[in-house]
């Protein structure tokens, strides 16, 4: 009994310490992002390279996956709309589900699996090789040079990729609307435009920013938790990815609650 209580207490303390460390680190990063002096030439160069690595290099794979997966999802949605007689709610269903819910999740998963794990491993390797101390010796601000470009890149990449995913899905939806409902392209575009609300766009933008911020910040923090042993690198990556998906679930649930309030 005592052992179980000790385990629960130790786990709770570790959880709250992790949350506290992440919040403290988040405040430092946000303060750096709001400081215009942080955007020096070296930082901008790293940022451009990170955006290229995170969102440009994966475009061919992302477009192919979006077309295949998106066509399947849109086909299912239109079949449900037809079977349940929800044609009058087509625009609201597509905008409310595809644009505000599905698109940021798909973009986030791709960025988290590809770039989040890579950032986690990169920071952990730098920690093991004492490269952080080297930056400190040369008075190089690690937040500006290492962390901010990766976090800003994550935010920008999720906004761009989720927008691209939404466009591809809605374009494929025009084909289903034509064959299943006899709707013209102009009519389909009018249905979508009349269903778009400012709140939907705002929720999408905020969700992409929050997803992009935390799926890059958490791997960075996990990488910094690595010890000086090489064996700590895979452990740091594993813990980082678990924390990322816990944060994603929390953000998604919170966004749903806010929408229904």
Beta strands, then each sheet from edge to edge (+ up, - down):
end
